[in-house]
Amino acid sequence: MSGRASKSILNAKVNVLFYFLSLFFSFFTRKVFLDCLGDEFIGLTGTLGSILGYLNLAELGLSSCICFFLYKPLQEGDRAKTQEIMCLMGYLYRMVGLFVLGAGTLVSIAFPFVFTDTELSLGFVYFAYYSFMGSSLIGYFINYRQILLTADQKEYLISIYMQTATLIKIGLQILLAYYLKNIYLWTITEFLFGLLACIVLNIKINKEYPWLKTDKSKGKALLKKYPEVIKNVKQIFVHKIKDFLLGRSDELFIFIFVSLKMVAYYSNYTMIIGKVAVLFNTALNSVSASIGNLVAEGDKKKLLSVFWEMMSLRHFASGFLAFAILTLIEPFISIWLGPQYVIDRLILVLLVTYFYIENTKRVVDMYNYAYGLYSDTWAAWTELALNISIILVAGHFLGIVGILLGKIISMSCISMLWKPYFLFSQGLKHPVSAYWQGAIPLYTLTVGVVVGVSYLCTLLPFRPAESIWQWMGFSACSVVIYLVASGTIYYFFAKGAKDFAHRMLGHFHKG
């Protein structure tokens, strides 16, 4: 197996490990912090985090763009050009950091009018806000060089250092909350560990790249040398802001067209699906830098081969998770919260359909980004306009069903029809008919297996909604049936699946 593939697998393993550790800590710590520090404090941290999240939209697109410009010099070993791009990165990130600092300071002026009903003092609100902002700004002013590790397929180092620091920080915060119940100490720990993790990671970067010297003062001059950077950043920003807006609009439209109560019912499902999606993408997004490195090499035959391997993997994994959600989430919700929280079956089917399309389209997105193909900003605006237009009409008459139809139709028109054409015509330089010859069977196989195995599972001797033990037995049997059926069918009929299976077998045999 190539070093590129080995690095991708290592990145995936480390990311998945820390995902499960973080998931465990998140469930455990929330109860401790609520009991010891109070719901007012937890609510404040969530609110301040949301405010800073909107301010950090200024960064959208910058890291993706810089990654694209780093792939080729890293692949060619061109240290001089790599150093220039990193100097430019430092300059641009400093500009973004100054913007976030300025905008964040202006926003804080309104706090006396916003936080009027809280039992926490206004002084502490400001203390917490600027501590959190400080943690965010560290990434712009100090830790921007970690993008080099991402582009060089060493993202596992970022996960090891940053996530280890996060887990130690959470452990210390648990002790502080339990024994001292001091919200000031909890907050300052948040900032100090963010700073410490960045310092340690930068020491590691210096060891990995002892030749790297970044002088931010050269950034303005380098901007004239690389004018395409700003052009590409603007283009990526449009796509990212579209994704951001569409990803956060569901609850708002459900509130407008249905009810606040239904928002809560719907969010129970999206929370679980969201956790599944994060795990899924944590494992599979680790190949992004590998694809960028492969594009820099320019081996078209290998690019197409890896494309179909990734497509078969994405469709197989997305189909499996779609089946699991479709089959297991309703009885789980019934056991966890009560049968009254189970929503209409059609809504679930549409949610799963959206999940499947959203996650299978990412291979095409990865390749487009690796080729630097994001000039089609019209596509982002079209998808956003189409989505809102359909929702405003269909949401009024059909409620949540109409809202989900708007998301599915708009995404399908752009992501399933336009984006593959854009990639194959402008990037891979290959007939787009070749894409459909491979993609249509993948969609057909997945739908067929999901429908067929779902029917077979109704014949199993379990009543999964009656108890957690019944649910676990039903889950184990249905998952095994699906994996065997889908794995067999994919291996023999899905383009790229056999190559991927042989690649993995070779890796494990070598290991």
C-alpha positions in Angstrom: 0.0 0.0 0.0 1.3 3.5 -0.8 2.5 5.9 1.8 -0.4 8.2 0.8 -3.0 5.5 1.6 -1.2 4.6 4.9 -1.3 8.2 6.0 -5.0 8.4 5.2 -5.7 5.3 7.3 -3.6 6.6 10.2 -5.4 9.9 10.1 -8.8 8.1 10.1 -7.8 5.8 13.0 -6.6 8.7 15.2 -9.6 10.9 14.4 -12.1 8.1 15.1 -10.4 7.3 18.4 -10.6 10.8 19.6 -14.2 11.1 18.4 -15.3 8.3 20.7 -13.3 9.7 23.6 -14.8 13.1 23.1 -18.3 11.6 22.7 -18.0 9.8 26.0 -16.7 12.9 27.8 -19.4 15.1 26.3 -22.2 13.0 27.8 -20.4 12.6 31.2 -19.3 16.1 31.6 -22.5 17.8 30.7 -24.3 16.4 33.8 -21.3 17.3 36.1 -21.2 20.8 34.8 -24.9 21.3 35.0 -25.1 19.9 38.6 -22.0 21.8 39.9 -22.0 25.1 37.9 -25.6 25.5 37.1 -27.7 25.7 33.9 -27.3 29.5 33.7 -23.5 29.1 33.3 -23.9 26.3 30.7 -26.5 28.3 28.8 -24.1 31.3 28.8 -21.2 29.3 27.4 -23.4 27.9 24.6 -24.7 31.4 23.8 -21.2 33.0 23.7 -19.9 30.1 21.6 -22.7 30.7 19.1 -21.8 34.4 18.9 -18.1 33.6 18.3 -19.1 31.0 15.8 -20.8 33.6 13.6 -17.8 35.9 13.9 -15.5 33.1 12.8 -17.4 32.9 9.6 -14.8 35.4 8.4 -12.4 32.4 8.1 -14.6 30.3 5.8 -12.7 29.2 2.8 -9.2 30.4 3.8 -7.8 27.1 5.1 -9.3 25.1 2.2 -7.8 27.5 -0.3 -4.3 27.5 1.3 -4.4 23.7 1.4 -4.9 23.7 -2.4 -1.9 25.9 -3.0 0.3 23.8 -0.7 -0.3 20.4 -2.3 2.0 20.8 -5.3 5.0 22.4 -3.6 4.8 19.8 -0.8 4.6 17.0 -3.4 7.6 18.5 -5.3 9.6 19.3 -2.2 9.7 23.0 -3.1 10.5 24.4 0.3 10.9 28.0 -0.9 7.4 28.1 -2.4 5.9 26.3 0.6 7.5 28.9 2.9 6.1 31.8 0.8 2.6 30.4 1.0 2.8 29.9 4.7 4.0 33.5 5.1 1.0 34.6 3.1 -1.2 32.3 5.3 0.1 34.0 8.4 -0.6 37.5 7.0 -4.1 36.6 5.9 -4.9 34.9 9.2 -3.6 37.9 11.1 -6.1 40.1 9.1 -8.9 37.7 9.9 -7.9 37.6 13.6 -7.9 41.4 13.8 -11.3 41.5 12.1 -12.7 39.0 14.6 -11.1 41.0 17.5 -12.6 44.2 16.3 -16.1 42.8 15.4 -16.1 40.9 18.7 -15.3 44.0 20.7 -18.1 45.9 19.0 -20.6 43.0 19.6 -19.7 43.0 23.3 -20.9 46.6 23.7 -24.5 45.3 23.4 -24.0 42.8 26.3 -25.6 45.1 29.0 -28.8 45.1 26.9 -28.6 41.4 25.8 -27.8 39.7 29.1 -30.4 41.4 31.3 -32.2 38.4 32.7 -29.2 36.3 33.8 -28.3 35.7 37.4 -24.6 35.8 36.4 -22.8 39.2 36.8 -22.2 41.3 33.8 -18.5 41.3 34.8 -18.3 37.5 34.5 -20.1 37.6 31.1 -17.4 39.8 29.8 -14.7 37.7 31.5 -16.0 34.5 29.9 -16.6 36.2 26.5 -13.0 37.5 26.2 -11.5 34.3 27.5 -13.4 32.3 24.8 -12.5 34.9 22.2 -8.8 34.7 23.2 -8.9 30.9 22.7 -10.3 31.5 19.2 -7.8 34.2 18.3 -4.9 31.9 19.3 -5.6 29.9 16.1 -5.3 33.0 13.9 -2.2 34.6 15.5 -0.2 31.6 16.7 -1.6 28.3 15.4 -2.2 29.0 11.8 0.8 26.8 10.8 -1.1 23.6 11.5 -2.6 23.9 8.0 0.8 22.6 6.8 0.3 19.4 8.7 -3.2 19.0 7.1 -1.9 19.5 3.6 1.0 17.2 4.2 -1.3 14.3 5.4 -0.1 14.6 9.0 -3.5 15.6 10.4 -3.2 12.9 13.0 -0.5 15.0 14.8 -3.0 17.8 15.2 -5.6 15.4 16.6 -3.1 13.9 19.0 -1.8 17.2 20.4 -5.0 19.3 20.4 -7.4 16.5 21.4 -5.2 15.2 24.1 -5.0 18.8 25.6 -8.7 19.0 25.3 -9.3 15.8 27.2 -6.8 16.8 30.0 -8.5 20.2 30.1 -12.0 18.6 30.5 -10.7 16.3 33.3 -9.2 19.3 35.2 -12.5 21.3 34.7 -14.5 18.4 36.1 -12.3 18.4 39.2 -12.6 22.2 39.5 -16.3 22.1 39.0 -16.9 19.3 41.5 -14.6 20.4 44.3 -14.5 24.2 44.0 -17.6 25.1 41.9 -15.7 28.2 40.7 -16.8 29.4 37.3 -13.9 31.8 37.0 -11.3 29.0 37.4 -13.3 26.8 34.9 -13.2 29.6 32.3 -9.6 30.6 32.7 -8.7 26.9 32.3 -10.4 26.9 29.0 -8.2 29.7 27.7 -4.9 28.5 29.2 -5.2 25.0 27.8 -6.0 26.4 24.4 -2.8 28.5 24.6 -0.7 25.6 25.9 -1.9 23.1 23.2 -1.0 25.6 20.5 2.5 26.2 22.0 3.2 22.5 22.2 1.9 21.8 18.6 4.0 24.6 17.3 7.1 23.0 18.9 6.2 19.8 17.1 5.8 21.7 13.8 9.3 23.2 14.3 10.7 19.7 14.6 8.8 18.4 11.6 9.7 21.4 9.4 12.9 22.9 10.9 13.4 24.8 7.6 10.1 26.6 7.9 10.4 30.3 8.7 7.2 32.4 8.4 7.5 36.2 8.2 4.0 37.7 8.2 5.4 41.1 7.2 6.1 39.7 3.7 2.5 38.7 3.3 1.3 41.9 1.7 4.0 41.7 -1.0 3.3 38.0 -1.6 -0.3 38.8 -2.1 0.7 40.5 -5.3 2.7 37.4 -6.3 -0.3 35.1 -5.6 -3.4 37.1 -6.6 -5.3 33.9 -7.3 -5.3 33.2 -3.5 -7.8 36.0 -2.8 -9.8 35.2 -5.9 -10.1 31.5 -4.7 -10.9 32.5 -1.1 -13.8 34.6 -2.3 -15.1 31.8 -4.4 -14.8 29.2 -1.6 -16.4 31.6 0.9 -19.6 31.7 -1.2 -19.9 27.9 -1.2 -19.1 27.6 2.5 -21.6 30.3 3.5 -24.2 28.5 1.5 -23.5 25.3 3.4 -23.6 27.2 6.7 -27.0 28.8 6.0 -28.6 25.7 4.6 -27.3 23.6 7.5 -28.8 25.9 10.1 -32.2 26.8 8.5 -34.3 23.7 9.3 -35.3 24.6 12.9 -36.1 28.2 11.9 -38.5 27.1 9.0 -40.1 24.4 11.2 -40.8 27.0 13.8 -42.3 29.4 11.2 -44.4 26.8 9.4 -45.2 24.2 12.0 -44.6 24.8 15.7 -42.0 25.2 18.4 -43.0 21.8 19.8 -42.2 20.1 16.5 -38.8 21.7 16.5 -38.0 19.8 19.6 -39.4 16.5 18.1 -37.4 17.0 14.9 -34.2 18.0 16.7 -34.2 14.6 18.6 -33.8 12.9 15.3 -31.3 15.4 13.8 -29.2 15.2 17.0 -28.7 11.4 16.6 -28.3 11.7 12.8 -25.8 14.5 13.3 -23.7 12.3 15.7 -23.7 9.5 13.1 -22.7 12.0 10.4 -19.8 13.4 12.4 -18.4 9.9 13.0 -18.8 9.0 9.4 -17.0 12.1 8.1 -14.4 12.0 10.8 -13.3 8.7 9.4 -13.7 9.3 5.7 -12.7 13.0 5.3 -9.1 12.0 6.3 -8.4 11.3 2.6 -8.9 14.9 1.5 -5.2 15.8 1.6 -4.4 12.5 -0.1 -6.5 13.4 -3.0 -5.0 16.8 -3.2 -1.5 15.2 -3.2 -2.6 12.8 -6.0 -4.0 15.7 -8.1 -0.6 17.4 -7.8 1.1 14.3 -9.1 -1.1 14.4 -12.2 -1.6 10.6 -12.7 -5.1 10.7 -14.4 -5.4 6.9 -14.4 -4.8 6.6 -10.7 -7.0 9.6 -10.0 -9.9 7.9 -11.7 -9.2 4.6 -10.0 -9.1 6.2 -6.6 -12.2 8.2 -7.4 -14.3 5.1 -8.0 -12.8 3.4 -4.9 -13.9 6.4 -2.8 -17.3 6.5 -4.5 -18.0 2.8 -3.8 -16.8 3.3 -0.1 -19.0 6.4 0.4 -22.1 4.8 -1.1 -21.6 1.5 0.8 -21.0 3.4 4.2 -23.8 5.9 3.5 -26.2 3.2 2.5 -25.4 1.2 5.7 -25.9 4.2 7.9 -29.1 5.2 6.1 -30.4 1.7 6.6 -29.4 1.7 10.3 -31.1 5.1 10.9 -34.3 4.1 8.9 -34.6 0.8 10.8 -33.4 1.5 14.3 -34.0 5.2 15.2 -37.8 5.0 15.7 -37.7 2.1 18.2 -34.7 3.8 19.9 -36.6 7.1 20.2 -39.6 5.2 21.6 -37.5 3.6 24.3 -35.4 6.6 25.1 -38.1 9.4 25.1 -41.4 7.6 24.7 -43.6 6.7 21.7 -45.2 10.1 21.6 -41.8 11.5 20.3 -41.8 9.3 17.2 -42.5 11.5 14.1 -44.2 10.6 10.9 -42.5 7.9 8.9 -42.4 10.0 5.7 -40.4 12.7 7.5 -37.9 10.0 8.5 -37.6 8.7 5.0 -36.9 12.2 3.7 -34.4 12.8 6.4 -32.5 9.6 5.5 -32.7 10.5 1.8 -31.1 13.9 2.5 -28.4 12.2 4.7 -27.6 9.8 2.0 -27.3 12.4 -0.8 -25.4 14.8 1.4 -22.7 12.2 2.3 -22.3 10.5 -1.1 -21.7 13.8 -2.9 -18.6 14.5 -0.8 -16.3 12.5 -3.1 -17.1 14.9 -6.0 -16.7 17.9 -3.6 -13.3 16.6 -2.5 -12.1 16.3 -6.0 -13.4 19.6 -7.1 -11.6 21.3 -4.1 -8.4 19.3 -4.9 -8.5 20.7 -8.4 -9.3 24.2 -7.2 -12.7 24.1 -9.0 -14.9 26.5 -7.0 -15.4 29.3 -9.6 -19.1 28.2 -10.0 -20.3 30.5 -7.3 -23.6 30.8 -9.3 -24.3 27.2 -8.3 -24.1 28.1 -4.6 -26.5 31.0 -5.1 -28.8 28.9 -7.3 -29.0 26.1 -4.7 -29.7 28.6 -1.9 -32.4 30.4 -3.9 -34.0 27.2 -5.1 -34.0 25.8 -1.5 -35.6 28.9 0.0 -38.2 29.2 -2.9 -39.4 25.6 -2.6 -39.5 25.8 1.2 -41.5 29.0 1.2 -44.2 27.3 -1.0 -44.0 23.6 0.0 -43.3 24.4 3.7 -46.6 26.4 3.9 -48.7 23.5 2.5 -46.7 20.4 3.6 -44.9 21.5 6.8 -41.7 19.5 7.6 -42.2 17.4 4.5 -42.1 20.5 2.3 -39.0 21.8 4.1 -37.1 18.6 3.5 -38.3 18.3 -0.1 -36.8 21.8 -0.6 -33.5 20.7 0.7 -33.4 17.5 -1.3 -34.5 19.0 -4.6 -32.1 21.9 -4.4 -29.2 19.8 -3.4 -29.9 17.1 -6.0 -30.1 19.7 -8.9 -26.6 21.1 -8.0 -24.7 18.3 -6.3 -26.0 15.3 -8.2 -26.2 16.9 -11.7 -24.0 20.0 -12.0 -21.0 19.2 -9.7 -20.1 15.9 -11.4 -20.3 17.5 -14.8 -18.0 20.4 -13.6 -15.5 17.9 -12.2 -15.3 15.6 -15.2 -15.3 18.4 -17.8 -12.9 20.8 -16.1 -10.9 18.7 -13.7 -10.6 15.0 -14.7 -11.0 15.9 -18.4 -13.1 12.8 -18.9 -16.5 12.2 -20.5 -19.2 12.8 -17.9 -21.1 9.8 -19.3 -18.4 7.7 -17.6 -19.5 9.2 -14.3 -23.1 8.2 -14.8 -22.1 4.7 -15.9 -20.6 4.2 -12.5 -22.8 6.3 -10.3 -26.2 5.1 -11.4 -25.5 1.5 -10.4 -24.2 2.7 -7.0 -27.5 4.5 -6.3 -29.5 1.6 -7.7 -27.7 -1.0 -5.7 -27.9 0.9 -2.4 -31.7 1.6 -2.7 -32.3 -2.0 -3.7 -30.4 -3.4 -0.7 -31.9 -1.0 1.8 -35.5 -1.8 0.7 -34.8 -5.5 0.4 -33.1 -5.9 3.8 -35.6 -3.6 5.5 -38.3 -6.0 4.5 -36.4 -9.0 5.6 -35.8 -7.4 9.0 -39.6 -7.2 9.6 -39.6 -11.0 9.7 -37.1 -11.1 12.6 -38.5 -12.4 15.9 -37.9 -9.1 17.8 -40.1 -6.3 19.1 -37.4 -3.5 19.1 -39.7 -0.8 20.6 -40.5 -2.8 23.7 -37.2 -2.9 25.5 -33.5 -2.0 25.1 -32.6 -5.7 25.0 -35.1 -6.4 22.2 -33.7 -3.3 20.4 -30.1 -4.5 20.8 -30.9 -8.0 19.5 -32.8 -6.6 16.5 -30.0 -4.1 15.8 -27.3 -6.8 15.8 -29.2 -9.2 13.5 -30.3 -6.5 11.1 -26.9 -4.9 10.8 -25.2 -8.3 10.2 -27.8 -9.1 7.5 -27.3 -5.8 5.8 -23.5 -5.9 5.9 -23.4 -9.4 4.4 -25.9 -8.6 1.7 -24.5 -5.2 0.8 -20.9 -6.2 1.0 -21.4 -9.2 -1.3 -23.4 -7.2 -3.9 -21.0 -4.2 -3.8 -18.0 -6.4 -4.2 -19.3 -8.0 -7.4 -21.3 -5.2 -9.0 -20.1 -1.8 -7.7 -17.4 0.0 -9.7 -14.3 0.5 -7.6 -15.4 -1.7 -4.7 -13.3 -4.7 -5.6 -10.2 -2.5 -6.0 -10.8 -0.9 -2.6 -11.3 -4.3 -0.9 -8.0 -5.6 -2.3 -6.3 -2.4 -1.2 -7.5 -2.8 2.4 -6.6 -6.5 2.4 -3.1 -5.6 1.2 -2.8 -3.0 4.0 -3.9 -5.4 6.8 -1.7 -8.2 5.4 1.3 -5.9 5.3 0.4 -4.7 8.8 
